[in-house]
Amino acid sequence: SDMVVRASDRALVARELSRLVDFAVRLPELGRGLTLVGGRKCHLGSHRVALPLWTGGGEMRSLYQFEPRELGIDRLDRPVVVRPHGPAAGHTPCEVLFWSEAGAGYALVTRPAHGD
């Protein structure tokens, strides 16, 4: 689960992650105060997912990028926020924002940088 790509350069991280997951990874603008720290390849079931990681504001943000068609999601008409609870949430509270942009699907997970 360790980071495979350790870099803060957006172009480098996007290029390396694209190579790992075999689809075009695009890093969207996530706002000021966030620092890109790298990323890794991940899986949602049998699907390859790119996972760039940002830190900032006392929170860790994991951005999963996936191919919407692969997951049976043709498009997300509007951003959707999900707050998992129960066993799915684990021990630390988190919030998941789903959206699509330029043909790519994203799920942004925000949780406290230090779990309780």
Residue, then its C-alpha position, 0 to 999 in steps of 0.5 A: s500500500d506504499m506510494v509507488v510514485r513519490a513526487s510533487d510534480r503534477a506532470l511527472v505523477a500523471r505520467e507515471l500513474s498513467r503508465l501504471v494503470d494503463f489509461a490517461v491519468r489527469l490530475p484535476e485542480l483541487g484548490r490551494g493549500l494542497t500539496l501533491v505528494g505522489g501516488r500509486k496504482c490501486h484496485l476497485g474490485s478487478h478494475r485498475v484505479a489511479l490513486p494520487l495523494w495530496t496533503g494539506g490543512g491537517e487532512m489527507r486526500s486520496l483521489y481515485q481516478f477511474e474509467p467511468r464506463e468500466l464501472g458501469i457509470d456512463r456519466l455523473d450529472r452532478p457531484v455527489v457527496v457520500r459519508p460512509h458509516g458503519p463498517a465501510a467507514g472504518h475507524t476514521p470519519c471520511e467524506v467521499l466526493f464523486w464527480s466526472e470531468a473530461g471523460a474521467g471519473y473521480a472519487l475524492v476521499t477526505r479524512p483527518a491526517h492522523g486517525d483517532 
